[in-house]
Amino acid sequence: MVEVNHLIKKYADLTVVNDVSLKIAKGELVAITGASGAGKSTLLHLMGALDIPDSGTVEIDGVNLFALSSKKQAKFRNEKIGFVFQFHHLLPEFTAIENVAMPLWIAGQGKKEALNEAKKMLDLVGLALRENNKPSEMSGGEQQRVAIARALINKPSVVMADEPTGNLDSANADAIHRLFVDLRKDLAQTFILVTHNKELAALADRNLEMLDGRIL
């Protein structure tokens, strides 16, 4: 599903990702852990083509992301990769269902059909009764569930999450942990999670620990 070969990323004289290679199978839930500054988030951003490496390749579903033009990269990200960040990045003026439908609208899907798909996805993450609420009317845990539903709406090949529970209290964090495991089981969804949370990492199929830009 995901194949990373000899990725290197430098900022000035600092090598943040240092010759990283790895493979992730379809339906696998992988946690990337390590201390702050180890290179975890940079690696995830490179795998999602949100950043450009100095050298190396990333292939998802056999497509070399860095061989694509920036326009084709953006299209690939919208269709094949779902992103979840520590801060949910929901659009405050839109309701939950509209936020979830947004990637489908960007892809050109009709409004009614997109809203129907978004409704199903909100039901899947346990928010069927909150579809018409705006982010300011929801708890932090509910907002993150909306962000997860949005990440899944295009049925992506892989969901990449960067500290998805880092901004939540322990009860909401535990609920999101269980949700990831359930979604992986129910949808055979591939997840790559960057996390400091030991409980979340323990639920993964595989735990890749980073230190000084390398996978230990």
TITI-849878 format. One record per residue: residue number from 1; residue in three letters; x, z, y of N, C-alpha, C in turn. Coordinates in nm, 2 decimals, padded with zeros to 4 digits. Layout:
<recs>
<NUM,ALA,<X,Z,Y>,<X,Z,Y>,<X,Z,Y>>
...
</recs>
This chain:
<recs>
<1,MET,<00.08,00.00,-00.12>,<00.00,00.00,00.00>,<00.09,00.00,00.13>>
<2,VAL,<00.18,00.09,00.13>,<00.27,00.11,00.25>,<00.41,00.11,00.20>>
<3,GLU,<00.50,00.02,00.25>,<00.64,00.01,00.21>,<00.73,00.01,00.34>>
<4,VAL,<00.81,00.11,00.35>,<00.90,00.13,00.46>,<01.04,00.10,00.42>>
<5,ASN,<01.12,00.02,00.48>,<01.25,-00.01,00.44>,<01.35,00.00,00.56>>
<6,HIS,<01.44,00.10,00.54>,<01.56,00.12,00.63>,<01.52,00.13,00.78>>
<7,LEU,<01.42,00.21,00.81>,<01.38,00.22,00.95>,<01.48,00.30,01.03>>
<8,ILE,<01.51,00.25,01.14>,<01.60,00.32,01.23>,<01.54,00.31,01.37>>
<9,LYS,<01.53,00.43,01.44>,<01.48,00.44,01.58>,<01.57,00.53,01.66>>
<10,LYS,<01.63,00.48,01.77>,<01.71,00.56,01.86>,<01.66,00.56,02.00>>
<11,TYR,<01.68,00.68,02.06>,<01.65,00.69,02.20>,<01.79,00.73,02.27>>
<12,ALA,<01.84,00.64,02.34>,<01.98,00.66,02.40>,<02.07,00.68,02.28>>
<13,ASP,<02.14,00.80,02.28>,<02.24,00.82,02.18>,<02.18,00.90,02.06>>
<14,LEU,<02.05,00.94,02.07>,<01.99,01.02,01.97>,<01.92,00.93,01.86>>
<15,THR,<01.95,00.94,01.74>,<01.89,00.87,01.63>,<01.77,00.96,01.58>>
<16,VAL,<01.65,00.92,01.61>,<01.53,01.00,01.58>,<01.48,00.97,01.44>>
<17,VAL,<01.49,00.85,01.40>,<01.45,00.81,01.26>,<01.58,00.74,01.20>>
<18,ASN,<01.63,00.79,01.09>,<01.77,00.75,01.05>,<01.76,00.69,00.91>>
<19,ASP,<01.74,00.56,00.90>,<01.75,00.49,00.78>,<01.65,00.54,00.67>>
<20,VAL,<01.52,00.54,00.71>,<01.42,00.60,00.63>,<01.35,00.48,00.54>>
<21,SER,<01.34,00.50,00.41>,<01.27,00.41,00.32>,<01.18,00.49,00.24>>
<22,LEU,<01.06,00.44,00.22>,<00.96,00.51,00.13>,<00.85,00.42,00.09>>
<23,LYS,<00.78,00.45,-00.01>,<00.66,00.38,-00.06>,<00.55,00.47,-00.08>>
<24,ILE,<00.43,00.43,-00.04>,<00.30,00.51,-00.06>,<00.20,00.42,-00.13>>
<25,ALA,<00.14,00.48,-00.23>,<00.05,00.40,-00.32>,<-00.09,00.41,-00.26>>
<26,LYS,<-00.18,00.31,-00.30>,<-00.32,00.31,-00.26>,<-00.38,00.44,-00.31>>
<27,GLY,<-00.46,00.51,-00.23>,<-00.53,00.62,-00.27>,<-00.45,00.75,-00.27>>
<28,GLU,<-00.33,00.74,-00.22>,<-00.24,00.86,-00.22>,<-00.26,00.94,-00.09>>
<29,LEU,<-00.25,01.07,-00.10>,<-00.25,01.16,00.02>,<-00.11,01.22,00.03>>
<30,VAL,<-00.04,01.17,00.13>,<00.10,01.21,00.15>,<00.11,01.29,00.28>>
<31,ALA,<00.18,01.41,00.27>,<00.21,01.49,00.39>,<00.36,01.47,00.43>>
<32,ILE,<00.38,01.45,00.56>,<00.52,01.45,00.61>,<00.54,01.58,00.69>>
<33,THR,<00.63,01.66,00.65>,<00.65,01.79,00.71>,<00.80,01.80,00.76>>
<34,GLY,<00.82,01.91,00.83>,<00.95,01.93,00.89>,<00.94,02.00,01.02>>
<35,ALA,<01.05,02.06,01.07>,<01.06,02.13,01.20>,<01.03,02.03,01.31>>
<36,SER,<00.99,02.09,01.43>,<00.98,02.01,01.55>,<01.11,01.93,01.58>>
<37,GLY,<01.10,01.81,01.61>,<01.22,01.73,01.64>,<01.28,01.66,01.52>>
<38,ALA,<01.22,01.68,01.40>,<01.27,01.62,01.28>,<01.25,01.47,01.27>>
<39,GLY,<01.16,01.42,01.35>,<01.13,01.27,01.35>,<01.00,01.23,01.29>>
<40,LYS,<00.92,01.33,01.26>,<00.79,01.31,01.18>,<00.70,01.21,01.26>>
<41,SER,<00.66,01.25,01.38>,<00.57,01.17,01.46>,<00.62,01.03,01.49>>
<42,THR,<00.75,01.03,01.52>,<00.81,00.90,01.55>,<00.80,00.81,01.43>>
<43,LEU,<00.83,00.86,01.31>,<00.81,00.78,01.19>,<00.67,00.73,01.17>>
<44,LEU,<00.57,00.82,01.19>,<00.43,00.78,01.18>,<00.40,00.67,01.28>>
<45,HIS,<00.44,00.68,01.40>,<00.41,00.58,01.50>,<00.48,00.45,01.47>>
<46,LEU,<00.60,00.45,01.41>,<00.66,00.33,01.36>,<00.58,00.27,01.25>>
<47,MET,<00.53,00.35,01.15>,<00.45,00.30,01.04>,<00.32,00.24,01.08>>
<48,GLY,<00.27,00.29,01.20>,<00.14,00.23,01.25>,<00.16,00.13,01.35>>
<49,ALA,<00.29,00.09,01.38>,<00.32,-00.02,01.48>,<00.28,00.02,01.62>>
<50,LEU,<00.28,00.16,01.64>,<00.26,00.21,01.78>,<00.39,00.21,01.85>>
<51,ASP,<00.50,00.20,01.78>,<00.63,00.19,01.84>,<00.71,00.09,01.76>>
<52,ILE,<00.82,00.04,01.82>,<00.90,-00.06,01.76>,<01.04,00.00,01.72>>
<53,PRO,<01.08,-00.03,01.59>,<01.21,00.03,01.55>,<01.33,-00.06,01.60>>
<54,ASP,<01.44,00.01,01.60>,<01.56,-00.07,01.63>,<01.60,-00.16,01.51>>
<55,SER,<01.57,-00.12,01.39>,<01.59,-00.20,01.28>,<01.50,-00.15,01.16>>
<56,GLY,<01.48,-00.24,01.06>,<01.40,-00.20,00.95>,<01.26,-00.26,00.95>>
<57,THR,<01.19,-00.25,00.84>,<01.06,-00.31,00.83>,<00.95,-00.21,00.78>>
<58,VAL,<00.83,-00.24,00.81>,<00.71,-00.17,00.76>,<00.61,-00.28,00.71>>
<59,GLU,<00.57,-00.27,00.58>,<00.47,-00.36,00.53>,<00.35,-00.27,00.48>>
<60,ILE,<00.23,-00.32,00.52>,<00.11,-00.26,00.48>,<00.03,-00.38,00.42>>
<61,ASP,<-00.02,-00.35,00.30>,<-00.09,-00.46,00.22>,<-00.01,-00.59,00.22>>
<62,GLY,<00.13,-00.58,00.21>,<00.21,-00.69,00.20>,<00.24,-00.76,00.33>>
<63,VAL,<00.19,-00.71,00.44>,<00.21,-00.77,00.57>,<00.32,-00.70,00.65>>
<64,ASN,<00.43,-00.77,00.69>,<00.54,-00.72,00.77>,<00.49,-00.70,00.91>>
<65,LEU,<00.46,-00.58,00.96>,<00.40,-00.55,01.09>,<00.49,-00.61,01.20>>
<66,PHE,<00.62,-00.60,01.19>,<00.70,-00.63,01.30>,<00.74,-00.78,01.30>>
<67,ALA,<00.68,-00.86,01.21>,<00.69,-01.00,01.21>,<00.57,-01.06,01.29>>
<68,LEU,<00.47,-00.98,01.32>,<00.35,-01.02,01.39>,<00.38,-01.02,01.54>>
<69,SER,<00.31,-01.10,01.62>,<00.30,-01.10,01.76>,<00.23,-00.97,01.80>>
<70,SER,<00.25,-00.93,01.93>,<00.19,-00.80,01.98>,<00.04,-00.81,01.97>>
<71,LYS,<-00.02,-00.93,01.99>,<-00.16,-00.95,01.98>,<-00.21,-00.94,01.84>>
<72,LYS,<-00.14,-00.99,01.74>,<-00.17,-00.99,01.60>,<-00.15,-00.85,01.55>>
<73,GLN,<-00.05,-00.78,01.60>,<-00.03,-00.64,01.56>,<-00.15,-00.55,01.60>>
<74,ALA,<-00.20,-00.57,01.73>,<-00.32,-00.50,01.77>,<-00.44,-00.52,01.69>>
<75,LYS,<-00.46,-00.65,01.65>,<-00.57,-00.68,01.56>,<-00.55,-00.62,01.42>>
<76,PHE,<-00.43,-00.62,01.37>,<-00.40,-00.56,01.24>,<-00.43,-00.41,01.25>>
<77,ARG,<-00.38,-00.34,01.35>,<-00.41,-00.20,01.36>,<-00.56,-00.17,01.36>>
<78,ASN,<-00.63,-00.25,01.44>,<-00.78,-00.22,01.45>,<-00.85,-00.24,01.32>>
<79,GLU,<-00.80,-00.33,01.24>,<-00.87,-00.37,01.11>,<-00.82,-00.29,00.99>>
<80,LYS,<-00.69,-00.25,00.99>,<-00.62,-00.20,00.87>,<-00.58,-00.06,00.88>>
<81,ILE,<-00.56,00.00,01.00>,<-00.51,00.13,01.02>,<-00.60,00.22,01.10>>
<82,GLY,<-00.64,00.34,01.04>,<-00.71,00.43,01.12>,<-00.62,00.54,01.17>>
<83,PHE,<-00.63,00.58,01.30>,<-00.55,00.69,01.35>,<-00.63,00.81,01.39>>
<84,VAL,<-00.57,00.93,01.36>,<-00.62,01.06,01.40>,<-00.51,01.13,01.46>>
<85,PHE,<-00.53,01.19,01.58>,<-00.43,01.26,01.65>,<-00.47,01.40,01.67>>
<86,GLN,<-00.37,01.49,01.72>,<-00.40,01.63,01.74>,<-00.51,01.65,01.84>>
<87,PHE,<-00.51,01.57,01.95>,<-00.62,01.57,02.05>,<-00.70,01.44,02.01>>
<88,HIS,<-00.83,01.47,02.00>,<-00.92,01.37,01.94>,<-00.93,01.24,02.02>>
<89,HIS,<-00.90,01.24,02.15>,<-00.91,01.11,02.23>,<-01.04,01.04,02.22>>
<90,LEU,<-01.15,01.12,02.22>,<-01.28,01.06,02.23>,<-01.31,01.03,02.37>>
<91,LEU,<-01.40,00.93,02.39>,<-01.44,00.88,02.52>,<-01.55,00.97,02.57>>
<92,PRO,<-01.53,01.05,02.68>,<-01.63,01.16,02.71>,<-01.76,01.11,02.76>>
<93,GLU,<-01.77,00.99,02.81>,<-01.90,00.94,02.86>,<-01.99,00.88,02.75>>
<94,PHE,<-01.94,00.87,02.62>,<-02.01,00.81,02.51>,<-02.05,00.92,02.41>>
<95,THR,<-02.16,00.90,02.34>,<-02.20,00.99,02.24>,<-02.11,00.98,02.11>>
<96,ALA,<-02.13,01.07,02.02>,<-02.06,01.07,01.90>,<-02.07,00.93,01.82>>
<97,ILE,<-02.19,00.89,01.81>,<-02.22,00.76,01.74>,<-02.16,00.64,01.81>>
<98,GLU,<-02.16,00.65,01.94>,<-02.10,00.54,02.02>,<-01.95,00.54,02.01>>
<99,ASN,<-01.89,00.66,02.01>,<-01.74,00.67,01.99>,<-01.70,00.61,01.85>>
<100,VAL,<-01.78,00.65,01.75>,<-01.74,00.60,01.61>,<-01.76,00.45,01.60>>
<101,ALA,<-01.86,00.40,01.67>,<-01.89,00.25,01.66>,<-01.79,00.17,01.74>>
<102,MET,<-01.71,00.23,01.83>,<-01.63,00.16,01.93>,<-01.53,00.06,01.86>>
<103,PRO,<-01.46,00.09,01.75>,<-01.37,00.00,01.69>,<-01.45,-00.13,01.63>>
<104,LEU,<-01.57,-00.11,01.59>,<-01.65,-00.22,01.54>,<-01.69,-00.31,01.66>>
<105,TRP,<-01.72,-00.25,01.77>,<-01.76,-00.33,01.89>,<-01.63,-00.41,01.94>>
<106,ILE,<-01.52,-00.35,01.93>,<-01.39,-00.41,01.97>,<-01.37,-00.53,01.88>>
<107,ALA,<-01.40,-00.52,01.75>,<-01.38,-00.63,01.66>,<-01.49,-00.73,01.66>>
<108,GLY,<-01.59,-00.71,01.75>,<-01.69,-00.82,01.77>,<-01.82,-00.80,01.69>>
<109,GLN,<-01.84,-00.69,01.63>,<-01.96,-00.67,01.55>,<-02.08,-00.64,01.65>>
<110,GLY,<-02.20,-00.68,01.61>,<-02.32,-00.66,01.69>,<-02.35,-00.51,01.70>>
<111,LYS,<-02.41,-00.48,01.82>,<-02.44,-00.34,01.85>,<-02.52,-00.26,01.75>>
<112,LYS,<-02.63,-00.32,01.70>,<-02.72,-00.25,01.61>,<-02.65,-00.23,01.47>>
<113,GLU,<-02.58,-00.33,01.42>,<-02.51,-00.32,01.29>,<-02.40,-00.21,01.30>>
<114,ALA,<-02.33,-00.21,01.42>,<-02.22,-00.12,01.43>,<-02.27,00.02,01.44>>
<115,LEU,<-02.38,00.04,01.51>,<-02.44,00.18,01.52>,<-02.49,00.23,01.38>>
<116,ASN,<-02.54,00.14,01.30>,<-02.59,00.17,01.17>,<-02.47,00.22,01.08>>
<117,GLU,<-02.36,00.15,01.09>,<-02.24,00.18,01.02>,<-02.18,00.32,01.07>>
<118,ALA,<-02.18,00.34,01.20>,<-02.13,00.46,01.26>,<-02.22,00.58,01.21>>
<119,LYS,<-02.35,00.56,01.20>,<-02.44,00.66,01.15>,<-02.41,00.71,01.01>>
<120,LYS,<-02.38,00.61,00.93>,<-02.34,00.64,00.79>,<-02.21,00.72,00.78>>
<121,MET,<-02.11,00.68,00.87>,<-01.98,00.75,00.87>,<-02.00,00.89,00.92>>
<122,LEU,<-02.08,00.91,01.02>,<-02.10,01.05,01.07>,<-02.17,01.14,00.97>>
<123,ASP,<-02.25,01.08,00.89>,<-02.32,01.15,00.78>,<-02.21,01.19,00.68>>
<124,LEU,<-02.12,01.10,00.65>,<-02.01,01.12,00.55>,<-01.92,01.24,00.59>>
<125,VAL,<-01.90,01.26,00.72>,<-01.81,01.37,00.77>,<-01.89,01.49,00.81>>
<126,GLY,<-02.03,01.49,00.78>,<-02.11,01.61,00.80>,<-02.16,01.63,00.94>>
<127,LEU,<-02.18,01.52,01.01>,<-02.23,01.53,01.15>,<-02.35,01.45,01.18>>
<128,ALA,<-02.44,01.43,01.08>,<-02.55,01.35,01.09>,<-02.65,01.40,01.20>>
<129,LEU,<-02.64,01.53,01.23>,<-02.74,01.58,01.33>,<-02.67,01.58,01.47>>
<130,ARG,<-02.55,01.53,01.49>,<-02.48,01.54,01.61>,<-02.45,01.41,01.67>>
<131,GLU,<-02.51,01.30,01.62>,<-02.48,01.17,01.66>,<-02.50,01.14,01.81>>
<132,ASN,<-02.60,01.20,01.87>,<-02.63,01.17,02.01>,<-02.57,01.27,02.11>>
<133,ASN,<-02.49,01.36,02.06>,<-02.42,01.45,02.14>,<-02.29,01.39,02.20>>
<134,LYS,<-02.26,01.42,02.32>,<-02.13,01.38,02.38>,<-02.02,01.48,02.34>>
<135,PRO,<-01.89,01.44,02.35>,<-01.79,01.54,02.31>,<-01.79,01.67,02.37>>
<136,SER,<-01.83,01.68,02.50>,<-01.84,01.81,02.57>,<-01.94,01.90,02.51>>
<137,GLU,<-02.03,01.85,02.43>,<-02.14,01.93,02.37>,<-02.11,01.97,02.23>>
<138,MET,<-01.98,01.94,02.18>,<-01.94,01.97,02.04>,<-01.82,02.06,02.04>>
<139,SER,<-01.81,02.13,01.93>,<-01.69,02.22,01.91>,<-01.57,02.13,01.88>>
<140,GLY,<-01.45,02.20,01.89>,<-01.32,02.12,01.86>,<-01.32,02.07,01.72>>
<141,GLY,<-01.37,02.14,01.62>,<-01.38,02.09,01.49>,<-01.47,01.97,01.47>>
<142,GLU,<-01.59,01.98,01.54>,<-01.68,01.87,01.54>,<-01.62,01.74,01.60>>
<143,GLN,<-01.55,01.76,01.72>,<-01.49,01.65,01.78>,<-01.39,01.58,01.69>>
<144,GLN,<-01.31,01.66,01.62>,<-01.21,01.61,01.53>,<-01.28,01.53,01.41>>
<145,ARG,<-01.39,01.58,01.37>,<-01.47,01.51,01.26>,<-01.51,01.37,01.32>>
<146,VAL,<-01.55,01.37,01.44>,<-01.59,01.24,01.50>,<-01.47,01.14,01.50>>
<147,ALA,<-01.36,01.20,01.54>,<-01.23,01.12,01.55>,<-01.20,01.06,01.41>>
<148,ILE,<-01.22,01.15,01.30>,<-01.19,01.10,01.17>,<-01.29,00.99,01.13>>
<149,ALA,<-01.42,01.01,01.16>,<-01.52,00.91,01.13>,<-01.48,00.78,01.20>>
<150,ARG,<-01.44,00.78,01.32>,<-01.39,00.66,01.40>,<-01.28,00.60,01.33>>
<151,ALA,<-01.18,00.68,01.28>,<-01.06,00.62,01.21>,<-01.10,00.55,01.08>>
<152,LEU,<-01.21,00.59,01.02>,<-01.26,00.54,00.89>,<-01.35,00.42,00.90>>
<153,ILE,<-01.41,00.40,01.02>,<-01.52,00.31,01.04>,<-01.49,00.16,01.00>>
<154,ASN,<-01.37,00.12,01.01>,<-01.33,-00.02,00.98>,<-01.29,-00.03,00.83>>
<155,LYS,<-01.31,00.08,00.75>,<-01.26,00.08,00.61>,<-01.11,00.04,00.61>>
<156,PRO,<-01.03,00.11,00.68>,<-00.89,00.08,00.69>,<-00.81,00.09,00.56>>
<157,SER,<-00.70,00.02,00.54>,<-00.62,00.03,00.43>,<-00.55,00.17,00.42>>
<158,VAL,<-00.52,00.23,00.54>,<-00.46,00.36,00.55>,<-00.50,00.43,00.67>>
<159,VAL,<-00.51,00.56,00.66>,<-00.54,00.65,00.78>,<-00.41,00.73,00.80>>
<160,MET,<-00.36,00.72,00.93>,<-00.25,00.80,00.97>,<-00.29,00.91,01.06>>
<161,ALA,<-00.26,01.03,01.03>,<-00.30,01.14,01.11>,<-00.18,01.23,01.16>>
<162,ASP,<-00.17,01.25,01.29>,<-00.06,01.32,01.35>,<-00.10,01.46,01.39>>
<163,GLU,<-00.06,01.56,01.32>,<-00.11,01.70,01.34>,<-00.26,01.71,01.36>>
<164,PRO,<-00.34,01.66,01.27>,<-00.48,01.65,01.29>,<-00.55,01.79,01.31>>
<165,THR,<-00.49,01.90,01.26>,<-00.55,02.03,01.28>,<-00.47,02.12,01.37>>
<166,GLY,<-00.38,02.06,01.44>,<-00.29,02.14,01.52>,<-00.36,02.21,01.64>>
<167,ASN,<-00.47,02.16,01.68>,<-00.54,02.21,01.80>,<-00.67,02.29,01.76>>
<168,LEU,<-00.68,02.32,01.63>,<-00.80,02.39,01.58>,<-00.77,02.53,01.53>>
<169,ASP,<-00.88,02.62,01.53>,<-00.86,02.75,01.48>,<-00.86,02.74,01.32>>
<170,SER,<-00.83,02.85,01.26>,<-00.80,02.84,01.11>,<-00.93,02.80,01.03>>
<171,ALA,<-01.04,02.84,01.08>,<-01.17,02.81,01.00>,<-01.19,02.66,01.01>>
<172,ASN,<-01.18,02.60,01.13>,<-01.20,02.46,01.15>,<-01.09,02.38,01.08>>
<173,ALA,<-00.97,02.43,01.09>,<-00.86,02.36,01.02>,<-00.88,02.35,00.87>>
<174,ASP,<-00.93,02.46,00.81>,<-00.96,02.46,00.67>,<-01.07,02.36,00.63>>
<175,ALA,<-01.17,02.35,00.72>,<-01.28,02.26,00.69>,<-01.23,02.11,00.70>>
<176,ILE,<-01.14,02.08,00.79>,<-01.08,01.95,00.80>,<-00.99,01.92,00.68>>
<177,HIS,<-00.92,02.02,00.64>,<-00.83,02.00,00.52>,<-00.92,01.96,00.40>>
<178,ARG,<-01.03,02.03,00.38>,<-01.12,02.00,00.27>,<-01.18,01.86,00.28>>
<179,LEU,<-01.21,01.82,00.41>,<-01.27,01.69,00.44>,<-01.17,01.58,00.40>>
<180,PHE,<-01.04,01.59,00.43>,<-00.95,01.49,00.39>,<-00.94,01.48,00.24>>
<181,VAL,<-00.94,01.59,00.17>,<-00.93,01.58,00.02>,<-01.06,01.51,-00.03>>
<182,ASP,<-01.17,01.55,00.02>,<-01.30,01.49,-00.03>,<-01.31,01.34,00.00>>
<183,LEU,<-01.26,01.30,00.12>,<-01.26,01.16,00.16>,<-01.17,01.08,00.07>>
<184,ARG,<-01.05,01.14,00.04>,<-00.96,01.07,-00.04>,<-01.02,01.04,-00.18>>
<185,LYS,<-01.09,01.15,-00.23>,<-01.16,01.14,-00.36>,<-01.28,01.04,-00.36>>
<186,ASP,<-01.36,01.05,-00.26>,<-01.49,00.97,-00.25>,<-01.46,00.83,-00.22>>
<187,LEU,<-01.36,00.80,-00.13>,<-01.34,00.66,-00.08>,<-01.21,00.60,-00.14>>
<188,ALA,<-01.13,00.67,-00.22>,<-01.00,00.63,-00.26>,<-00.92,00.59,-00.14>>
<189,GLN,<-00.93,00.67,-00.03>,<-00.87,00.64,00.09>,<-00.72,00.68,00.09>>
<190,THR,<-00.63,00.60,00.14>,<-00.49,00.64,00.16>,<-00.47,00.72,00.29>>
<191,PHE,<-00.41,00.83,00.28>,<-00.38,00.91,00.40>,<-00.23,00.94,00.41>>
<192,ILE,<-00.18,00.93,00.53>,<-00.05,00.98,00.56>,<-00.06,01.09,00.67>>
<193,LEU,<-00.03,01.21,00.65>,<-00.05,01.32,00.74>,<00.08,01.38,00.78>>
<194,VAL,<00.10,01.38,00.91>,<00.21,01.46,00.97>,<00.16,01.60,01.01>>
<195,THR,<00.22,01.70,00.95>,<00.17,01.83,00.98>,<00.27,01.94,00.97>>
<196,HIS,<00.25,02.05,01.05>,<00.32,02.17,01.03>,<00.25,02.27,00.94>>
<197,ASN,<00.12,02.24,00.91>,<00.04,02.33,00.84>,<00.07,02.33,00.69>>
<198,LYS,<00.12,02.44,00.64>,<00.16,02.45,00.50>,<00.04,02.44,00.41>>
<199,GLU,<-00.08,02.49,00.45>,<-00.20,02.48,00.36>,<-00.24,02.33,00.34>>
<200,LEU,<-00.24,02.26,00.45>,<-00.27,02.11,00.44>,<-00.17,02.04,00.36>>
<201,ALA,<-00.04,02.07,00.38>,<00.06,02.00,00.31>,<00.05,02.03,00.16>>
<202,ALA,<00.01,02.15,00.12>,<00.00,02.19,-00.02>,<-00.11,02.11,-00.09>>
<203,LEU,<-00.21,02.06,-00.01>,<-00.32,01.98,-00.07>,<-00.28,01.84,-00.10>>
<204,ALA,<-00.17,01.79,-00.05>,<-00.13,01.65,-00.06>,<-00.08,01.62,-00.20>>
<205,ASP,<-00.08,01.50,-00.24>,<-00.02,01.45,-00.37>,<00.13,01.46,-00.36>>
<206,ARG,<00.18,01.44,-00.24>,<00.33,01.44,-00.23>,<00.36,01.49,-00.09>>
<207,ASN,<00.47,01.57,-00.08>,<00.51,01.63,00.04>,<00.65,01.57,00.08>>
<208,LEU,<00.67,01.50,00.18>,<00.80,01.44,00.22>,<00.85,01.52,00.34>>
<209,GLU,<00.96,01.60,00.32>,<01.01,01.68,00.43>,<01.12,01.61,00.50>>
<210,MET,<01.11,01.61,00.64>,<01.21,01.54,00.72>,<01.30,01.64,00.79>>
<211,LEU,<01.43,01.60,00.80>,<01.53,01.68,00.88>,<01.62,01.59,00.94>>
<212,ASP,<01.64,01.60,01.07>,<01.74,01.52,01.15>,<01.71,01.37,01.12>>
<213,GLY,<01.58,01.33,01.12>,<01.55,01.19,01.11>,<01.55,01.13,00.97>>
<214,ARG,<01.58,01.21,00.87>,<01.59,01.16,00.74>,<01.48,01.23,00.65>>
<215,ILE,<01.44,01.16,00.54>,<01.36,01.22,00.44>,<01.45,01.30,00.34>>
<216,LEU,<01.43,01.43,00.33>,<01.51,01.51,00.24>,<01.49,01.47,00.09>>
</recs>
